Amino acid sequence: MSQATASQQSRQTIVDVLGAESPQLWDAEAPLVFADDLAAIRGDGVFETMMLRDGVVHNMERHRARFLSSAAMLELDIPDMQRWAQATELAVAHFQDTVGAPEAALRWVYSRGRESTGAATGWITVSPIGSEIERARAEGVTVMTAERGFRIDLSERSPWALIGAKTLSYAANMAALRYAKAREFDDVIFVSDEGQVLEGPTSSIIAVFGRTLVTPPIEAGVLPGTSQAALFRLAEHRGWDVGYRSMQPSDLHTADCVWLVSSVRAFARVKEIDGVVLGNPDNAEEIQQMMWEAVTS
């Protein structure tokens, strides 16, 4: 592998964070990861994906905190966040100069590294968002419920399950999405063995009851959502009530409305769950605007 100036013709920016004395731009058409990198062969690493909009990375402090927490749960070396910040600035500046798309996904990836050397690896990618994200915001989504395959006390019984860490091991999440789309659903809501609502493969679940926003508690075995946390803070400031409580799919059926929230997609209103049509209240536009502000503030 050789280091190179990032390709001017690529729609993606890549920065090698840990491979040299300082972060370096990498040719988007050149290989970066070795075949024995534990990110590739074991999914042994963590990541964060952030919204880049008009040259600004949004909600970075919450992502930074979760990145550090995830790394600690995997017993990775503590990331040098000054270095990651420097690499992020480099990635953003290059993407703005070469691609300039108004919205993009900026991803940090931190791996335990090569099996042969034991040296950690890390990189940043920046890619424009796709039309599917814009369509989900505008039109909403249909979802199916799917068993997650564990009880809600799994994190207490099996801390090695890494519940609450944003790891690279997303194969099951992606398989669930493929299964749903093959059956003409757009997305998935996972439920526990007890039938409690958990989260989506790439999103947090928000149910609205009157002027109250509700999401499943972290103790149920869900990833702490950065967008959900930003939304709850803004909602409280606007006079809404917020809560963390266990819910069954039937609770979602009776909610005023249900939303999927995440950093890059921002929001998507759930139109149907398992074929059950959900509500679209008069204040849906207000809720949507609040979600957008929370993610982009």
C-alpha positions in Angstrom: 0.0 0.0 0.0 1.2 3.5 -0.6 -0.1 6.8 0.6 -1.5 9.1 -2.0 -3.4 12.3 -2.5 -7.1 11.6 -2.4 -8.7 11.0 -5.8 -10.3 14.1 -7.2 -12.8 12.0 -9.1 -14.1 10.1 -6.1 -17.3 11.1 -4.4 -15.7 10.0 -1.1 -13.0 11.4 1.2 -10.9 9.1 3.2 -8.4 10.0 6.0 -6.0 7.5 7.5 -6.0 8.5 11.2 -3.4 6.2 12.8 -1.1 5.0 10.0 1.5 7.8 10.1 2.8 10.5 12.5 -0.2 12.6 11.7 -3.6 12.0 9.9 -3.2 11.8 6.1 -5.5 12.0 3.2 -5.8 8.7 1.4 -6.6 8.0 -2.2 -10.2 6.8 -2.2 -9.4 4.3 -5.0 -6.4 2.8 -3.2 -6.6 0.0 -0.6 -6.3 1.0 3.0 -7.1 -2.0 5.2 -4.8 -5.0 5.4 -6.3 -8.5 5.0 -5.5 -9.4 8.6 -7.1 -6.3 10.2 -9.3 -7.4 13.0 -12.0 -5.0 11.8 -12.3 -7.1 8.6 -11.9 -10.6 10.0 -13.6 -10.3 13.4 -15.5 -7.0 13.4 -13.3 -6.1 16.4 -13.7 -2.4 16.6 -16.0 0.6 17.1 -17.4 3.3 14.9 -19.5 6.5 14.9 -21.4 8.1 12.0 -22.2 11.8 12.1 -24.1 14.2 9.9 -22.0 16.6 7.9 -24.1 19.5 6.7 -22.8 22.6 4.9 -19.3 21.9 6.3 -20.4 21.4 9.9 -20.2 18.1 11.8 -23.3 18.0 14.0 -23.7 16.6 17.5 -20.0 15.7 17.6 -19.6 15.9 21.4 -22.3 13.2 22.0 -20.7 11.0 19.3 -17.2 11.6 20.9 -18.5 10.5 24.3 -20.1 7.3 22.9 -16.9 6.6 20.8 -14.8 6.7 24.0 -17.4 4.6 25.9 -17.5 2.0 23.2 -13.7 1.8 23.0 -13.5 1.3 26.7 -16.1 -1.5 26.6 -14.0 -3.3 24.0 -10.9 -2.6 26.0 -9.3 -0.8 23.1 -6.5 1.7 23.8 -8.1 5.1 24.7 -8.5 7.0 21.4 -6.4 10.2 21.1 -9.4 12.5 20.5 -7.2 15.4 19.6 -5.8 13.4 16.7 -9.3 12.3 15.7 -10.5 15.9 15.8 -7.5 16.9 13.6 -8.3 14.1 11.2 -12.0 15.1 11.1 -11.1 18.7 10.2 -8.9 17.4 7.4 -11.6 15.2 6.1 -14.3 17.9 6.2 -12.0 20.5 4.4 -11.1 18.1 1.6 -14.7 16.9 1.1 -16.0 20.5 0.9 -13.3 21.4 -1.6 -13.6 18.4 -3.8 -17.2 17.1 -3.5 -19.1 19.9 -1.8 -22.4 18.0 -1.4 -24.6 19.8 1.1 -25.2 16.7 3.2 -22.9 13.7 3.9 -22.2 10.9 6.4 -18.9 11.2 8.2 -17.8 8.0 9.8 -15.0 7.3 12.4 -13.8 3.7 12.4 -11.4 2.4 15.1 -10.1 -1.1 14.9 -8.0 -3.2 17.2 -5.7 -3.4 14.2 -3.7 -6.0 12.4 -3.5 -9.5 13.8 0.1 -9.7 12.8 1.3 -6.5 14.5 -1.2 -5.6 17.2 -1.1 -2.0 16.2 -4.5 -0.2 16.2 -5.9 1.2 13.0 -8.3 4.0 12.3 -9.8 5.9 9.5 -12.5 8.4 8.6 -14.7 8.3 5.5 -17.0 11.1 4.2 -19.7 10.2 1.6 -22.8 12.1 0.3 -26.1 10.8 1.6 -28.3 8.8 -0.8 -31.7 9.3 -2.2 -33.2 6.6 0.1 -32.5 8.8 3.1 -34.2 11.8 1.6 -37.2 9.7 0.6 -37.5 8.3 4.2 -37.6 11.8 5.6 -40.2 13.0 3.1 -42.4 9.9 2.8 -42.0 8.0 6.1 -41.3 4.3 6.3 -43.1 1.0 6.8 -41.5 -1.4 9.4 -41.8 -5.0 10.6 -41.0 -6.1 14.1 -38.3 -8.8 14.5 -36.9 -10.7 17.5 -33.6 -9.5 18.6 -32.7 -12.8 20.1 -32.0 -11.8 23.8 -33.7 -11.0 27.0 -33.5 -7.4 28.3 -31.2 -8.5 31.2 -28.5 -9.7 28.8 -26.0 -6.9 29.6 -26.2 -7.8 33.3 -25.8 -11.6 32.7 -23.3 -11.3 29.9 -21.2 -8.1 29.8 -19.1 -9.6 27.0 -22.2 -9.2 24.8 -21.2 -5.5 24.6 -24.8 -4.2 24.8 -24.6 -0.5 24.5 -21.3 -0.4 22.5 -21.4 0.7 18.9 -19.2 -2.0 17.5 -18.4 -3.0 13.9 -20.4 -6.2 14.3 -23.4 -5.1 12.3 -24.0 -8.2 10.2 -27.2 -9.3 12.0 -28.6 -5.7 11.8 -27.9 -5.6 8.0 -29.4 -9.1 7.6 -32.6 -7.9 9.3 -32.9 -5.0 7.0 -32.4 -7.2 3.9 -35.0 -9.6 5.2 -37.5 -6.7 5.7 -36.9 -5.2 2.3 -37.3 -8.6 0.6 -40.8 -8.5 2.2 -41.5 -5.0 1.1 -40.9 -3.3 4.4 -38.5 -0.3 4.7 -37.1 -1.0 8.1 -37.2 -3.0 11.3 -38.0 -2.5 15.0 -36.3 -5.1 17.2 -38.1 -6.6 20.2 -36.7 -8.6 23.1 -37.5 -12.2 24.0 -40.1 -10.7 26.5 -41.7 -8.7 23.6 -40.4 -5.3 24.7 -39.6 -2.7 22.0 -35.8 -2.1 21.7 -34.5 -0.1 18.7 -34.0 -0.2 14.9 -30.9 -1.7 13.2 -29.6 1.9 12.7 -32.0 4.0 14.7 -33.7 4.9 18.0 -37.4 4.5 18.5 -39.5 7.5 19.6 -43.2 7.2 20.4 -45.3 10.3 20.9 -48.3 10.3 23.3 -49.8 13.8 23.5 -47.0 16.1 24.5 -44.8 13.3 25.7 -41.9 11.7 23.9 -41.0 8.1 25.0 -38.1 5.8 24.1 -37.1 2.4 25.5 -34.7 2.6 28.5 -31.0 1.9 28.1 -31.4 -0.9 30.6 -33.5 -2.7 28.0 -30.3 -3.3 26.0 -30.4 -0.5 23.4 -27.6 1.7 22.2 -27.6 5.1 23.8 -28.9 7.3 20.9 -27.1 10.6 20.3 -29.9 12.0 18.2 -32.5 10.8 20.7 -30.6 12.5 23.6 -30.3 15.7 21.6 -34.1 15.5 20.8 -35.1 15.0 24.4 -33.0 17.9 25.6 -34.5 20.2 23.0 -38.1 18.9 23.6 -37.8 19.6 27.3 -36.6 23.1 26.5 -39.8 23.5 24.4 -42.1 22.4 27.2 -42.6 18.8 26.2 -42.3 15.9 28.6 -39.9 13.1 27.9 -39.6 9.6 29.3 -37.7 6.3 29.2 -40.0 3.3 29.7 -40.6 -0.2 28.5 -43.1 -0.5 25.6 -44.7 -3.4 23.7 -45.5 -3.2 20.0 -49.1 -2.7 20.9 -48.1 0.5 22.7 -46.7 1.8 19.4 -49.9 1.0 17.6 -51.8 3.3 20.0 -49.3 6.1 20.0 -50.1 9.4 18.3 -47.1 8.7 16.1 -43.9 6.8 16.0 -40.5 7.9 14.6 -37.1 6.5 13.8 -34.3 8.9 14.6 -30.6 8.7 13.7 -27.7 11.0 13.0 -27.6 10.9 9.2 -31.2 10.1 8.3 -32.3 12.5 11.1 -35.9 11.3 11.2 -38.5 9.0 9.5 -42.1 8.8 10.5 -43.3 5.2 10.9 -46.4 4.8 8.7 -47.1 1.1 9.4 -45.9 -1.6 11.8 -46.5 -5.1 10.6 -49.3 -3.8 8.4 -51.0 -1.8 11.1 -51.4 1.8 9.9 -50.2 4.4 12.5 -51.4 7.9 13.2 -50.2 11.1 11.6 -51.3 13.8 14.1 -51.9 17.5 13.4 -48.6 18.4 15.1 -46.5 16.0 13.1 -44.8 18.9 11.3 -43.9 20.5 14.6 -42.4 17.2 15.9 -40.5 16.7 12.6 -39.1 20.2 12.8 -38.0 19.7 16.4 -36.2 16.5 15.4 -34.5 18.2 12.5 -33.3 21.0 14.8 -32.1 18.5 17.4 -29.9 16.7 14.9 -28.6 19.7 13.1 -28.1 22.1 16.0 
